[in-house]
Amino acid sequence: MLRNGNNACSPSPIFAAMKRIAVFTSGGDAPGMNAHIRAVERVGEKRGLEVVGILGGYSGMIAGHFEVLDRVRTASIVERGGTVLKTSRSAEFTTVEGRAKAAQQLKDHGIDGVVACGGDGTFHGAHFLSQEHGINIVGTPGTIDNDLWGTDFTIGYDTAINTAASAIDRIRDTADSHGRLFFIEVMGRHAGFIAMDVGVACGAEFIAVPETMTDVELLYQRIVAQGLDKRTIVIVGEGDELGGALKISKLMESRFGVSSKVSILGHMQRGGSPTVRDRVLAARLGAAAVDALLEGITGVMIGEQNQEIAYVPLHETWERRKTVPTYLNDLVSLLV
Ligand code: F6P
């Protein structure tokens, strides 16, 4: 991890000439991305920069879809979910040719520095742009999964867990009323952060996550202990090695004759107005990203660790694995 003051991040005179920066969102949208875009625009303007929005993530960068942002364009977006700049998962950008086109567009549009908001796919792309084409670029963590090493939280995570928790509370009402077993699947492709937090918050009887092998015998014992005619809530992280809530439900039926209901929360977890926590994190990281570019910092993610801004080399964010905090694992073993 690099922090302010580290030699590897020392300013270069070239950046004194920085005039025009760009911001874009990429990969899965996350609540708070609009607050982030707004902050980059406002802080950029305060620092005397022109701020350009790239529409549609890396696809829009390749196609040259650029738009100058101003206070009017970024007004009244702070409370909105999704991303006003739109987003994409670009297959073309994964090719050398695609990235060359994107870099050329940045040069043609006179972009001196870029803020890339997204998850690990976005950061891989930003890393390549920096390495292959010398683009000055910093990443900011925008994903509901919270699975990026080097930042305590990602933009969108707090909103997503609150959205998931309120949906689960509603399902619990019907599970309670009927005395039913529910398998509820939450997002989190490779990581169980969402599952663990909402599992604790919603009083789940069992939590299945991608990080650990799910013991079906133990799961069955828990269900029996709870009472087959009683409300039982099992939270399943979508990346669980058994294949998600539907597969686990079918497995419990075929192996133990236990019937259940399945609810896959899906993309509703990504939508909605961001929480205050997400808006503030998004704004703080946006402001820090602009200042980092001005200081000549490039090729890093701007994260937050123990309430301090941290600069983390982009490749470390995916090479090092962020694990669910110990206190959460402990809580789960005490409460679930
Ligand atoms: O990147 C966050 C995420 O919501 C994951 O939790 C999920 O697996 C994935 O995106 C879904 O992506 P898409 O919307 O492209 O299907």
Residues whose N, C-alpha, C, O or C-beta is under 5 A from the ligand:
A	BS01	F6P	G28 T143 I144 D145 M187 G188 R189
